[in-house]
Amino acid sequence: MDDDRILTGEVKWSASPVGPSVHTGLLRDLERLAASGHGWAKDALTSERLAGHLYLSAAGFTAEFERLAEEDGRIVLLDLDDLYRS
């Protein structure tokens, strides 16, 4: 079902756990895109169209980013174990 929501995020294949700066960077990029006229980016930042932010990291996430995701409620963190869990 297409409900017109927007999912944003990033995939990181580095050997080090990903910290919250990745999320900060994504929000900054969305702000720049919105300012340059990309309506979907503005919607992703300011409306109910945001489905959430999905991050996949081969090396997992820092405890700080895990806390942020838990507090925010719209951030989903997945690592390789999550992808290959049966």
KOLTOR-199074 format. One line per field, with one value per residue (C-alpha): x, y, z; residue number from 1; residue in one letter; chain. Coordinates in steps of 0.05 Angstrom, whole numbers, plus 5000, padded with zeros to 4 digits. Layout:
<atoms>
east <- X; ...
north <- Y; ...
up <- Z; ...
seq <- NUM; ...
type <- A; ...
mol <- A; ...
</atoms>
This chain:
<atoms>
east <- 5000; 5028; 5014; 5059; 5106; 5181; 5235; 5305; 5370; 5440; 5480; 5550; 5600; 5657; 5693; 5676; 5608; 5567; 5553; 5498; 5537; 5510; 5440; 5460; 5492; 5429; 5386; 5434; 5432; 5356; 5355; 5400; 5357; 5294; 5325; 5343; 5271; 5264; 5194; 5202; 5261; 5221; 5165; 5214; 5235; 5169; 5109; 5072; 5099; 5163; 5160; 5226; 5301; 5333; 5406; 5444; 5514; 5560; 5597; 5537; 5524; 5552; 5514; 5502; 5467; 5427; 5402; 5384; 5345; 5307; 5290; 5270; 5225; 5230; 5302; 5312; 5381; 5398; 5464; 5485; 5460; 5391; 5393; 5416; 5376; 5329
north <- 5000; 5068; 5117; 5173; 5172; 5186; 5141; 5170; 5139; 5115; 5051; 5049; 4993; 5019; 4976; 5024; 5031; 5089; 5149; 5201; 5248; 5207; 5227; 5299; 5298; 5269; 5323; 5376; 5347; 5346; 5419; 5437; 5399; 5431; 5501; 5487; 5472; 5397; 5392; 5320; 5339; 5394; 5344; 5295; 5348; 5382; 5338; 5275; 5245; 5224; 5149; 5152; 5147; 5079; 5066; 5003; 4993; 4934; 4949; 4968; 5032; 5070; 5070; 5144; 5133; 5075; 5121; 5175; 5125; 5101; 5171; 5195; 5138; 5149; 5124; 5051; 5020; 4955; 4918; 4856; 4809; 4840; 4827; 4754; 4733; 4677
up <- 5000; 4981; 5037; 5010; 5069; 5063; 5092; 5096; 5120; 5104; 5097; 5126; 5113; 5156; 5208; 5265; 5299; 5273; 5318; 5320; 5274; 5216; 5235; 5245; 5176; 5144; 5176; 5151; 5081; 5082; 5104; 5046; 4997; 5025; 5019; 4946; 4929; 4938; 4968; 4989; 5034; 5066; 5078; 5108; 5158; 5175; 5163; 5179; 5114; 5150; 5160; 5197; 5189; 5176; 5186; 5169; 5195; 5183; 5249; 5291; 5329; 5387; 5453; 5443; 5376; 5405; 5461; 5411; 5369; 5430; 5452; 5383; 5365; 5290; 5282; 5265; 5272; 5237; 5236; 5196; 5250; 5242; 5167; 5173; 5233; 5215
seq <- 1; 2; 3; 4; 5; 6; 7; 8; 9; 10; 11; 12; 13; 14; 15; 16; 17; 18; 19; 20; 21; 22; 23; 24; 25; 26; 27; 28; 29; 30; 31; 32; 33; 34; 35; 36; 37; 38; 39; 40; 41; 42; 43; 44; 45; 46; 47; 48; 49; 50; 51; 52; 53; 54; 55; 56; 57; 58; 59; 60; 61; 62; 63; 64; 65; 66; 67; 68; 69; 70; 71; 72; 73; 74; 75; 76; 77; 78; 79; 80; 81; 82; 83; 84; 85; 86
type <- M; D; D; D; R; I; L; T; G; E; V; K; W; S; A; S; P; V; G; P; S; V; H; T; G; L; L; R; D; L; E; R; L; A; A; S; G; H; G; W; A; K; D; A; L; T; S; E; R; L; A; G; H; L; Y; L; S; A; A; G; F; T; A; E; F; E; R; L; A; E; E; D; G; R; I; V; L; L; D; L; D; D; L; Y; R; S
mol <- A; A; A; A; A; A; A; A; A; A; A; A; A; A; A; A; A; A; A; A; A; A; A; A; A; A; A; A; A; A; A; A; A; A; A; A; A; A; A; A; A; A; A; A; A; A; A; A; A; A; A; A; A; A; A; A; A; A; A; A; A; A; A; A; A; A; A; A; A; A; A; A; A; A; A; A; A; A; A; A; A; A; A; A; A; A
</atoms>
